[in-house]
Amino acid sequence: MNASQTAQPARSRGVFGLAVIALIMVSVLASLGVWQLRRKDEKHALITALTERLAAAPVALPAAAQWPSLTPAHDEFRRVKFSATLENKPDAMVYSSGSAVRDDVTGPGTWTFVPARLADGRSVVINAGFVQNTMQDRAQQDRAVRPLITGAPVELTGYLRFPESAGTLTPHEDGSKRLWFTRDVPSMAQVLAWGEVAPFYIDLESPQPASGTPKPGPLHVRLKDDHLQYAITWFGLALVVAGAFVAWVIQRRRA
């Protein structure tokens, strides 16, 4: 058996091995492209659902018996209207560098979170609005909140929202300033002794306080939707890998 005959099986094994690797890479990249297309469809469905909820006429606040069954997927941003009395308890402020759902909030400040008592005696937390509070000044926040506490029931319109948990890199709350860096309502209720509160909170739309501060307002959906571009990228990479393999095989045959 001459040298060329001996080299032929080794060359065939090399082509087969690289073909397997190329096939795996193309399959993975194409699968990522298909996944991004599915994510695009899911994102479009979510945007449609959220847009419909935000534009719908306000409905009654869900009864307490329904609270355990509420979920972000089905109830986030549901528009509600109800009567409640803002409680004379310590408020919390939540630092924000801006807002993804409020067109009128573009700079740093704090959100004003206060507990409110419903007619049945249960409590729900209200995000009463935004304060231009670049230094997270506790005194400035107190001046904004104090006029809200009248002891009388108020008709409120807003959106159901669900608490956020602090991440690994989220700064710890400052209890002395009653300052949080995420909308962790259970933590606020525990630290500030608000008692048992609803498993959701309300982003207030109206009424507007006479002073204009804190500033509630309507919400708008602005979810990022880059899934089609990502899908094209993954499919393009799959074609590049397949094309490179074919070019390599042709070159070897010519050699």
N, C-alpha and C positions, 0 to 999 in steps of 0.2 A: 504493500500500500504506500503510494507516494505521499509527499508532504501536503499537496493540495487536497488529496482525498481525506487526509487526517484533519485538516483545518475546516473542511466543509461542515461536519456535525457541530463543531464548536461555534462556527459562525451562525448556523441555524439556531443553536441554543441562545446565542446572544440576541438575535433578532426576536426570538420568541419571548425572552425575558423582558426586553425593552417594550415589546408590544403589550405585555401584561401590565407593566408599569404605566404606559401611556393610557391603556384602557381604563385603569383604575382612576387616574388623574382626570380623564375626560368625564367619567361617570360621576365623580365627586363634584367637579365644577358644574356639570349640567344639572345635577341634583340641587346644588345651591341656587342656580338660576331659577329652577322650577319652584323652589321654596320661596324665593323672593317674589315670584309672580303670585303665589298663594297669599303671601303677606300683603301684597298690593291690594288684592281683592278684599282681604279682611280689613285693611286700613280704610279702604273706600266705604265698606259697610259700616265701620265704626264712625267715620266722619258723617255719613248720612244719618245714622242713628242719633249722634250727639247734636247735630244741627237741628233735627226735628225736635229733640227734647228742649233745646234752648229756645226754639221759636214757639213752642206750644203754650197755650194759655195755662196759667198756674192752676194746680189742683191742690186739694187739701193735703196737709201734712199726713203721711201714713200713720195709722193708729199704732200705739205702742206694741200691740200684739204682732204687728207685721215687722217690727224693727229687726228681729233676728234673721229674717229671710231676705233683707235688702242686701244687694251686692253691687259693687262698682260696675260690673258688666251690664247690668240691667237697669240700674237706678242712678248712676252718677250723672249729675247735671239735670236731674228732673226738676222742673220748675214748680215751686210750691208757694202757697199763701196760707198764713195762719196768724193767730194772735198770741202774744207772749209778753211777759214783763221782764225787762232786763234786770238782773239781780245786782244788788249792792254788794258785790264780792270782788276780790282782786281780779283785774283783767290780765291778759297776757298779750304780749306783742311778739310777732313773728317777723324776723328780718327777711327782706326780699330785695334782690337786685333788680327786679322788674316783674313782669307777669306775662305768661304765655296765653292767657285767656282774657286779659283786660286791655283793650286798645288804648285806654287813657292812663295806663301805668307803665312808664318807660324808664324810670330811674329808681335808685335805691330808696328804701323806706321801710315801714313796718305795717303789718296787718294787725288789726285790733280784734282780739278774741275775747268775748264776754259770755258768761252763762246766762240763760234766760229760762224763766219758769213758765210752763204751759198751764192751761186751765186745770188739768188733772193733777197738777203738782209735780210732774216730771220735768226734768231739765234737758235742754238742748243747747249746744254751744253755737254762738253766732259769730261769724267773721263780719264785723260791723263795717269794715272798709279799710281803705289805705290812708296812711299818714306819711306825708313827706318828712321823714325823720332820719336824715342821713347819719346822725350821730347816735341813733337809738337812745335818744334822751328820754328818761323815764318821766321827768316833769312835763315835757311836751306832750307825751302820751296821756298823762293824767288830765291835762287841760282839755284834751280832745274827748276823753271818755266821760268825764264828770257830768257834762250836760245831758248825756244820754240816759242816765239813771234817774228816772222820774218816779218810779214806783207805780206807774200806771200801765195797763196793758196797751200794747201797740200792734197795729196791723203790719205784718212783715211779709215781704215777697222776696224770695231768693231761690237758691239752687242747692239741691242735696249734693254734698261732697263727702268724701271719706278720708279719715285721718291718714297721715303718712308716718312711717317709722323712720327714726334717725338712722342714717347709714354709718358705715365705719369711719368715714372722713368728716361726718357732720360735727361741728363744734357742739360741745355740751351746753345745755341751757344755763343761763345765769339767773339763779333764783332771786338774788337781791334786786335785779332789775326786771324780773318777771319777763325775761327775754328768751325766746326760742329761735332756732334756726331751721326748723321744719314744723309742719302742721301736725304735730304729735298731740292730738287732743287728749287721749288718755293720760299722758304724762302731765299735761297742764292741769287736768282735773285732780290728779293725785297730789301734785306739788302745791297747788293753790287751794286745796280743800274745797273743791266745788261740789263734792259728793258724786253720786251716780249720774252719769249723763248719757244721752243717746249715742249709739255707735256711729253716728254720722255728725256732721256739722252743717251749717247753712252759710253759704256765701250770699251776703245780703245784696239785693238789687235796689230795694226801696223800703222805707222812705229815706229821703236825703235829709240829714240834719241841717238845722238852720245855719250853722257855722260853715257847712261844707266839709267839715272834718270830724271824724274819719269819713272817707269818701267811698260809699258803695257804688255799684254800677252793674250794667249788663255784661254778660260774658259772651265771648265769641270763640269758636273752635279754630285753632291754627295748628293742626297736627302736621308734623313733617312727613312728607310722602315722597321718598326717594327710591322706592322699591323697584320701579321699572328701570331706573338707571343702574341700580345694583344688579338686576337680572341680566341686563345687556352686557354688563362687565363680565359676569361669570360665564355667560354663553360665549362671549368673545374670547375669554381665556381658554375655554374648552376647545374652540376652533383653532386657536394658536397652537395648543399642545398637539392636537390631531394633525395639523398641517406640518408641524416640525417633525413629527414622527414619519409621515409619508415622505417628506423631503429627505430625511436621513436614510430611509430604505432605498429610495431611488438612487441616491448618491452611492450607497454601498454596492448596488447592482452594477453601476457603471464602472466601479473601481476594479 
